[in-house]
């Protein structure tokens, strides 16, 4: 089994506030916000959150917080046009609303329209001087710069966000992105220190556990990583990235039944998640249902995008005796993989020898059949004619 670890994206576009003990009863807005901030929302969550925000609007039709909450719901559902229309309703009430302005930019990011997002944010930053209203825009700009790997400039904007208010809704999201940048730059110790300092002040957080667990994986401290991923799921059982990372670890160490179970659990919250579907297909192949797993991989149509797909297709084809397809898949893996792999080279050599042996056996069988057919034809032929004796009247 090839090492397969589909690491988490580590970019979180929605932040979660730290829980406090003995909270007073939440109002409709706070209840709706708490639902919006969940990692994955089911239909019941969406309906309940929408009811909470609509209750707020029933009291005040111009409640920008409630409208922003509804826009976030649409954004989570991938309904970008509805989300933008709702953010625009907020901006019609308050053109300087930082969350609505950053929401429009987030939609452009989701649509991979990064240049437009940067232009939009740039225009908003030109005329706005209130640091609290600028902060959400700087956060989104830092996200774009992180995606585009402009790490130093991203850090500059995100650090300014942290200077505003440690209790602000966007503070933790900025902190997480800063930690990710340090990881990308190779400074894992600094990232770890930032995250641990935050948890020591604000308490445990499942997303921080997720990043710390990912660091442990990169350092090959697998038991520590597993503990943190499980801890994250205890806090938030809808955290798809935790299911994905755990299943990837179990695949890596050939615990295929456990990997399959975790994939199925994660898919309850994100049925279309390609990473989980890919892990599930691979686990299915290795738990004895090779044809089913192979078909699932084919349906995903991810070949060429991830080297491990080509590798697993090669394994599946080999197990089912489809050697030419196995050879093609392993050769594709060699092209797609970031570095040479001696094990795959050995597999390719073994398959090529097996194909040659099969072809030789077929050639010999065909030759034997040809000779057999020729021998049979000779046995069935009439004997050659003998010289007939002359007629009696011509006898000497």
Buried (B, 14 or more C-beta within 10 A) or exposed (E): BBEBBBEBEBEBBBBBBBEEEEEEEEEBBBBBBBBBBBBBBEEEBBEBBBEBBBBBBEEEEEBBBBBBBBBBBBBBEEBBEBBBEBBBBBBEEBEBBBBBBBBBBBBBBBEEBBEBBBEBBEEBBEEBEEBEBBBBBBBBBBBBBBBEEBBEBBBBBBEBBBEBEEEBBBBBBBBBBBBBBBBBEEBBEBBBEBBEEBBEEBEBBBBBBBBBBBBBBEEEBBEBBBBBBEBBBEBBBBBBBBBBBBBBBBBBEEBBEBBBBBBBBBBEBBEEBBBBBBBBBBBBBBBEBBEEBBEBBEEBEBBEEBBBBBBBBBBBBBBBEBBEBBBBBBBBBBEBBEEEBEEBEEBBEBBEEBBEEEEEEEEEEEEEEEEEEEEEEEEEEEEEEEEEEEEEEEEE
